[in-house]
């Protein structure tokens, strides 16, 4: 008689459901993760990925369903229950209190600083000042610190929710190295990423959610990216492209930067942005692009150089000065631009409230503009009472929609599709193209270099705070050529 042995799944989640009033965030989703597996969790905007991870993390409670670890049912009433079961999560937004130091944050969670330091060294952060205030540190660094803290708890299952969205290619490779090491130890990783090339590169298995249900489980290499997209969006989906048929770029210079400097981060940046043009900024993480956008939006003062709007100098003491001249910012971190506990319509109308006495009271034409933004961007308003209940993609649509309602001339988009699914990305890029064709000027930075040729007319490459290359026709650029230039190597000008 032959005895057959089977390996119990490390994690088995069955028929998990979560509802917020009329909004069904998760209807019935199941997920099985084996020991020693890197498992992708995929789905389009609002499919339920983050809700599922929050349930497994103990942040929210499921309305229905069950979770078992090593075949033993567990109750996840709070994050401590999740941690005790051997689950640790790195969320899209770092779980660090902004006004405390790194050291104080570590003490609150009872993590061993020595072990955290060992992981930080592996993540190429050997000399972190633990007395640094969290809010003073850049997002990519905070993501890696949060990862090191999670690893220090020695979890059986490490859950990573869009961790690479804010990281450079080099930093992402360090994370992939940690994921492989975790797999070699017989542990597992649950990996959420909208970058399907990463999924194909690193993951053994993938579970795909659609409309709150799990619809397929497969090895990512079986059919490649096309099959993954088809499963995420359904058989009836129609892929849209942001590649423009033509361009209405004119000669009128709307925004001009002349020899801009700020400390050692921006070193003599000059460019012209014309009406009807989408000008791309290509750069690796930390090359001064974030400081450049802060200067242009009025959030920081330059230490040298000047900004001209329609030929007139702009001296911006605050973002409001830039907004008055029609220069507005769409940041990558949408929660910095939104009022999370207010409604969709209130957030869309925020720029229209220029007097305290009018707070949340709109004229009829302003209401029409708000409704028009909702329709044009196809914003999901089922969770209308609080914008924080929306998916990340819908939150970013609201961030952009504020300026559609208020009006603008120049749109500064800093990585606007970070951590957003492929369908919503296409919608946002198509909107940017339409706005440019209507005469708006758009300055666009994207951390995903391969997307630059899809939407931009012209592209500047930044390295070490300087513009090191200009590509007159962005359609001729490739990810490889942009990456070469972004490393400060030979140019790719055409």
Secondary structure, DSSP 8 states (H G I E B T S, - for coil): ---------SEEEEEEEEEETTEEEEEEEEEEE-TT-EEEEEESTTSSHHHHHHHHHTSS--SEEEEEETTEEE--SSHHHHHHTTEEEE-SS--S-TTSBHHHHHHHHT--HHHHHHHHHHTT-TT--TTSBGGGS-HHHHHHHHHHHHHHT--SEEEEESGGGGS-HHHHHHHHHHHHHHHHTT-EEEEE-S-HHHHHHH-SEEEEEETTEEEEEE-TTTTHHHHHHHHHH-TT--------S-----S-EEEEEEEEEETTTEEEEEEEEETT-EEEEE--TTSSHHHHHHHHTTSS--SEEEEEETTEEE--SSHHHHHHTTEEEE-S-GGGTS-TTS-HHHHHHGGG--SGGGTT---HHHHHHHHHHHHHHT---TTTT-GGGS-HHHHHHHHHHHHHHH--SEEEEESTTTT--HHHHHHHHHHHHHHHHTT-EEEEE-S-GGGHHHH-SEEEEEETTEEEEEESSGGG--HHHHHHHHTT-S----
